Every structure is written in structure tokens, then in C-alpha cells.
Amino acid sequence: MLPEFFQIGNFPVRSFGVLMMIAVLVGAYLAMRRAPRYGLDKDAVIELMSWLVLPGILGARLAYIIFNWQTEFAGHPERLWTLRFEGLTSFGALVLGGLGAYLWARRRKMAAAQVLDMMAVPMLVGWAIGRVGCLLNGCCFGRVCHEGFCAHFVDVGYRVPAQWVDIVLLSIAAVLVAWSERIALGKGQVWRVGTSFTLAVIAFAISRFGYEFLRAGTAEEYELGLASGRVIPSLGVTEAQIASLVLAAIGVVWLLVRRTQKGRSPT
């Protein structure tokens, strides 16, 4: 793949960092396009992004450290912080980024669920673009392969480009959420506040759950670079798959509960 685009002096411009910035910019653009429906303007979106991006990056890093403490960080405090966009996980970004959106909404005296709905499609698209960064960076790869659906990754050789599965599924999810909103509102149906964000979270969880099967291996395989994820021996799934199941279950329960309540649609 292409971990580094070019260098400016001694400073390497890494593909993952560039794709992360593109993800933020595209997400902001899509949010601006959706903002009028939610009673917001472009300036409000720019302000909101400042409450989302930095906490999201911090959360992504903290979650990665927690998930990989024993294998990468125990006894190595110098590895904890880096100025590069690496060692991140989207679960942490979802939690602290969502918290940032909630606090911003409270500050603006808005319903947090409505703000999160506005960000649902931009969030899915941003995650898909970020996964392209993983593909170029050569991280989060799939299992060893020798023919068929294979790609060559720097330092680890031929692997299943599992990132493409996540990219495609997240992109499809973004289209389906946007399409569902349009169809429901076009028919005058009630689209309850919080539905778009919940659907986006469920889609993210389903995509991540399936994607993990292509990249997970035993702890030994992970240490040898033969897999980019670790299966919990007693459970047969990864920590990310457990988190995905929890997220999806919470989302489904929330949708079922909301069906019994009165809701309102964005204008």
C-alpha cells in the first residue's frame, strides 16, 4: 500500500493522517448540507465540528490504549502518546465524539439527539474514508492469502484487504440512512428524533462485527503479524465484536422503545 505520500524536509506526510483530515472535511461539508433541515447554519456546524473532532481523536486513542494495554503499552509509557494519527479505534471516537456533540447541544439549548441525527450520514461517510486511510497505511489488514481477493501490504506481505469490506458496508449504510430519511419525510411519515443516528450506529456495529472475522486471529498470530485482531479464546470473538454486539443491541432496543412513543421529524 502507500503509508507515506511524500516528505516535506524531514517530516513525512502519512496517508492515514491525510485521509483523516479529508474525512473531517467531507463530514463537515455533508453536515453543512444537512444543517438547514435541523435549524442550523454553516457557522454552527463549524463550531460543532470543533467539539466533535478533538474529543473524537482523544477518545479513539484512549480506547486503543485500553484495548491494547497488555500487548503494547504495559511497561512502555513512551508509547502512550504520539503526534501521528495512528493507534486509534472508532469505538472511542464514537463515545467521546458523541459526548462532545451532547455538550455542544446542551450549550446551544438543542436536543442532542437532533444534532446527532444531523451527523449520522457524515459520520458513516467519515468512517468509510478513514478506513481508506487504514488501507493505504497498511494497518487493520486481513488474514494471509495467496490468491483471489489479496493485496500486498508493506512489511506483512499479501493479505486479504479486509478494509474494503468495511468501506463498502459503511458507504452503503450512509446511502440507506439518507434514503430512508428522504422516503419517510417525503411520504409525510414520522421520523422520530434520534432514529438516523441510531441506525448509523447499528450499521457501524454490524459492519465492524463482520469485518473483524476477516482480520482476527489468535494472540500468537497477532504477535507474529499474521492477523491484525485478537480473538478471545474462551469466547471465539474479538473485543471489537463484543463492543459491536452491545452497540447494536442498545440501538435495536432504543428503536423498539421509540416506536411506542410519539415522535417528531426534522423540518
NORZI-V735106 format. One record per pair of residues at least 12 apart in sequence whose ideal C-beta (glycine too) atoms are under 10 Angstrom apart, sorted by sequence separation. I is the first residue (numbers start at 0). J is the second residue. If there is no record, write none. Layout:
I:J, I:J
//
This chain:
1:13, 2:14, 3:15, 4:16, 31:43, 32:44, 100:112, 140:152, 143:155, 144:156, 145:157, 147:159, 148:160, 150:162, 183:195, 214:226, 215:227, 216:228, 217:229, 218:230, 228:240, 1:14, 2:15, 3:16, 4:17, 28:41, 30:43, 31:44, 34:47, 98:111, 101:114, 137:150, 143:156, 144:157, 148:161, 150:163, 213:226, 214:227, 215:228, 216:229, 217:230, 218:231, 0:14, 1:15, 3:17, 4:18, 27:41, 30:44, 31:45, 64:78, 72:86, 97:111, 100:114, 101:115, 137:151, 138:152, 143:157, 144:158, 180:194, 213:227, 214:228, 215:229, 216:230, 218:232, 29:44, 30:45, 64:79, 71:86, 100:115, 137:152, 140:155, 143:158, 144:159, 148:163, 179:194, 180:195, 213:228, 214:229, 215:230, 217:232, 28:44, 64:80, 134:150, 136:152, 137:153, 140:156, 142:158, 143:159, 144:160, 148:164, 179:195, 211:227, 212:228, 215:231, 27:44, 30:47, 31:48, 97:114, 100:117, 135:152, 136:153, 137:154, 138:155, 140:157, 141:158, 142:159, 211:228, 26:44, 27:45, 30:48, 61:79, 97:115, 100:118, 134:152, 137:155, 140:158, 141:159, 176:194, 177:195, 180:198, 210:228, 212:230, 60:79, 67:86, 96:115, 139:158, 140:159, 141:160, 142:161, 176:195, 179:198, 211:230, 27:47, 60:80, 140:160, 141:161, 176:196, 215:235, 27:48, 30:51, 60:81, 67:88, 97:118, 137:158, 139:160, 140:161, 141:162, 176:197, 215:236, 216:237, 26:48, 63:85, 64:86, 66:88, 96:118, 100:122, 139:161, 140:162, 141:163, 176:198, 215:237, 63:86, 64:87, 65:88, 139:162, 141:164, 175:198, 176:199, 214:237, 215:238, 24:48, 27:51, 60:84, 62:86, 63:87, 64:88, 66:90, 138:162, 175:199, 212:236, 215:239, 23:48, 26:51, 27:52, 59:84, 60:85, 62:87, 63:88, 65:90, 66:91, 97:122, 137:162, 176:201, 211:236, 212:237, 214:239, 215:240, 26:52, 60:86, 61:87, 62:88, 63:89, 65:91, 96:122, 134:160, 136:162, 139:165, 172:198, 173:199, 176:202, 211:237, 59:86, 60:87, 61:88, 62:89, 63:90, 64:91, 133:160, 134:161, 135:162, 172:199, 175:202, 211:238, 23:51, 56:84, 59:87, 60:88, 62:90, 63:91, 133:161, 134:162, 208:236, 211:239, 212:240, 23:52, 58:87, 59:88, 62:91, 63:92, 93:122, 96:125, 133:162, 134:163, 172:201, 173:202, 208:237, 210:239, 211:240, 22:52, 57:87, 58:88, 59:89, 61:91, 62:92, 92:122, 132:162, 169:199, 172:202, 207:237, 210:240, 211:241, 56:87, 58:89, 59:90, 60:91, 61:92, 62:93, 130:161, 131:162, 134:165, 171:202, 172:203, 208:239, 209:240, 211:242, 20:52, 23:55, 55:87, 58:90, 59:91, 60:92, 62:94, 130:162, 131:163, 133:165, 134:166, 207:239, 208:240, 211:243, 19:52, 23:56, 58:91, 59:92, 61:94, 62:95, 89:122, 92:125, 93:126, 129:162, 130:163, 133:166, 169:202, 172:205, 207:240, 208:241, 210:243, 55:89, 57:91, 58:92, 59:93, 61:95, 92:126, 130:164, 131:165, 168:202, 169:203, 172:206, 208:242, 209:243, 56:91, 57:92, 58:93, 59:94, 60:95, 127:162, 130:165, 131:166, 168:203, 171:206, 204:239, 207:242, 208:243, 55:91, 56:92, 58:94, 59:95, 89:125, 129:165, 130:166, 170:206, 204:240, 207:243, 208:244, 19:56, 54:91, 55:92, 58:95, 59:96, 89:126, 92:129, 129:166, 130:167, 168:205, 169:206, 206:243, 207:244, 54:92, 55:93, 57:95, 58:96, 127:165, 128:166, 130:168, 165:203, 168:206, 169:207, 204:242, 205:243, 208:246, 55:94, 56:95, 57:96, 58:97, 126:165, 127:166, 130:169, 167:206, 168:207, 204:243, 205:244, 207:246, 208:247, 19:59, 52:92, 54:94, 55:95, 56:96, 58:98, 89:129, 126:166, 127:167, 129:169, 130:170, 166:206, 203:243, 204:244, 207:247, 51:92, 54:95, 55:96, 58:99, 89:130, 127:168, 128:169, 165:206, 168:209, 169:210, 204:245, 205:246, 53:95, 54:96, 55:97, 57:99, 87:129, 127:169, 128:170, 164:206, 165:207, 168:210, 201:243, 204:246, 205:247, 53:96, 54:97, 55:98, 126:169, 127:170, 200:243, 203:246, 204:247, 51:95, 52:96, 54:98, 55:99, 125:169, 126:170, 127:171, 165:209, 166:210, 203:247, 204:248, 51:96, 54:99, 55:100, 84:129, 87:132, 123:168, 124:169, 127:172, 164:209, 165:210, 201:246, 202:247, 204:249, 205:250, 50:96, 51:97, 53:99, 54:100, 87:133, 123:169, 124:170, 126:172, 127:173, 164:210, 165:211, 200:246, 201:247, 204:250, 51:98, 52:99, 85:132, 122:169, 123:170, 126:173, 163:210, 200:247, 201:248, 203:250, 204:251, 50:98, 51:99, 54:102, 84:132, 123:171, 124:172, 125:173, 161:209, 162:210, 164:212, 165:213, 201:249, 202:250, 50:99, 51:100, 54:103, 123:172, 124:173, 161:210, 164:213, 165:214, 197:246, 200:249, 201:250, 49:99, 50:100, 123:173, 124:174, 161:211, 163:213, 164:214, 200:250, 201:251, 48:99, 50:101, 85:136, 87:138, 88:139, 122:173, 123:174, 161:212, 162:213, 199:250, 47:99, 48:100, 50:102, 51:103, 84:136, 86:138, 120:172, 121:173, 123:175, 161:213, 162:214, 197:249, 198:250, 201:253, 47:100, 50:103, 85:138, 119:172, 120:173, 123:176, 124:177, 160:213, 161:214, 197:250, 200:253, 201:254, 49:103, 50:104, 119:173, 120:174, 122:176, 123:177, 159:213, 161:215, 196:250, 197:251, 48:103, 120:175, 158:213, 159:214, 197:252, 47:103, 50:106, 120:176, 158:214, 197:253, 198:254, 46:103, 47:104, 119:176, 120:177, 196:253, 197:254, 119:177, 120:178, 194:253, 43:103, 46:106, 47:107, 116:176, 120:180, 193:253, 194:254, 197:257, 46:107, 119:180, 193:254, 51:114, 191:254, 194:257, 20:84, 43:107, 50:114, 116:180, 193:257, 194:258, 19:84, 148:213, 162:227, 192:257, 16:82, 18:84, 19:85, 43:109, 158:224, 161:227, 191:257, 16:83, 17:84, 47:114, 51:118, 55:122, 158:225, 161:228, 191:258, 15:83, 16:84, 19:87, 39:107, 155:223, 156:224, 158:226, 194:262, 15:84, 16:85, 141:210, 144:213, 155:224, 156:225, 158:227, 191:260, 193:262, 13:83, 14:84, 15:85, 39:109, 44:114, 47:117, 48:118, 51:121, 55:125, 59:129, 142:212, 154:224, 155:225, 191:261, 192:262, 194:264, 195:265, 13:84, 38:109, 43:114, 47:118, 51:122, 139:210, 141:212, 142:213, 191:262, 192:263, 11:83, 13:85, 15:87, 37:109, 139:211, 141:213, 142:214, 152:224, 155:227, 189:261, 190:262, 191:263, 192:264, 37:110, 44:117, 48:121, 52:125, 122:195, 126:199, 140:213, 141:214, 142:215, 143:216, 189:262, 190:263, 191:264, 192:265, 39:113, 43:117, 44:118, 51:125, 116:190, 119:193, 122:196, 139:213, 140:214, 141:215, 142:216, 189:263, 190:264, 38:113, 39:114, 116:191, 119:194, 120:195, 123:198, 139:214, 141:216, 152:227, 189:264, 190:265, 37:113, 89:165, 116:192, 119:195, 120:196, 123:199, 126:202, 130:206, 138:214, 188:264, 36:113, 37:114, 44:121, 115:192, 116:193, 118:195, 119:196, 122:199, 123:200, 126:203, 143:220, 187:264, 39:117, 114:192, 115:193, 116:194, 117:195, 118:196, 119:197, 120:198, 121:199, 122:200, 142:220, 37:116, 38:117, 112:191, 113:192, 116:195, 117:196, 119:198, 120:199, 123:202, 127:206, 34:114, 36:116, 37:117, 89:169, 112:192, 113:193, 115:195, 116:196, 119:199, 123:203, 126:206, 130:210, 184:264, 36:117, 37:118, 111:192, 112:193, 115:196, 116:197, 118:199, 119:200, 122:203, 126:207, 143:224, 183:264, 184:265, 35:117, 110:192, 111:193, 112:194, 113:195, 114:196, 115:197, 116:198, 143:225, 184:266, 2:85, 33:116, 34:117, 110:193, 112:195, 113:196, 116:199, 119:202, 123:206, 142:225, 143:226, 30:114, 33:117, 112:196, 115:199, 119:203, 140:224, 142:226, 180:264, 32:117, 33:118, 111:196, 112:197, 115:200, 140:225, 141:226, 142:227, 180:265, 31:117, 33:119, 140:226, 141:227, 142:228, 30:117, 33:120, 140:227, 141:228, 29:117, 30:118, 32:120, 33:121, 139:227, 140:228, 29:118, 30:119, 32:121, 138:227, 139:228, 29:119, 30:120, 31:121, 137:227, 27:118, 29:120, 30:121, 26:118, 29:121, 30:122, 28:121, 29:122, 26:120, 27:121, 29:123, 133:227, 26:121, 29:124, 30:125, 25:121, 26:122, 28:124, 29:125, 100:196, 26:123, 23:121, 26:124, 27:125, 22:121, 25:124, 26:125, 97:196, 22:122, 25:125, 26:126, 24:125, 22:124, 23:125, 25:127, 26:128, 22:125, 25:128, 26:129, 97:200, 21:125, 22:126, 24:128, 22:127, 23:128, 19:125, 22:128, 23:129, 93:199, 21:128, 22:129, 93:200, 20:128, 21:129, 22:130, 19:128, 22:131, 18:128, 19:129, 21:131, 22:132, 93:203, 18:129, 21:132, 93:204, 18:130, 20:132, 18:131, 19:132, 90:203, 15:129, 18:132, 89:203, 90:204, 17:132, 18:133, 15:131, 16:132, 18:134, 14:131, 15:132, 18:135, 90:207, 14:132, 15:133, 17:135, 18:136, 89:207, 13:132, 14:133, 15:134, 88:207, 14:134, 15:135, 16:136, 14:135, 15:136, 13:135, 14:136, 15:137, 13:136, 14:137, 15:138, 4:135, 3:135, 0:133, 1:134, 2:135, 3:136, 0:134, 1:135, 2:136, 0:135, 1:136, 2:137, 0:136, 1:137, 2:138, 0:137, 0:138, 0:140, 112:253, 29:173, 33:177, 36:180, 112:257, 33:180, 29:177, 36:184, 70:218, 90:238, 116:264, 117:265, 69:218, 90:239, 93:242, 116:265, 0:150, 2:152, 3:153, 88:238, 89:239, 113:263, 0:151, 2:153, 70:221, 88:239, 0:152, 1:153, 2:154, 70:222, 90:242, 94:246, 113:265, 0:153, 89:242, 90:243, 93:246, 110:263, 67:221, 88:242, 37:192, 90:245, 90:246, 0:158, 70:229, 0:160, 0:162, 33:195, 66:228, 67:229, 66:229, 66:237, 67:238, 66:238, 65:238, 66:239, 66:242, 62:239, 62:242, 38:265, 36:264, 37:265, 38:266, 36:265, 37:266, 35:265, 36:266, 35:266, 33:265
//
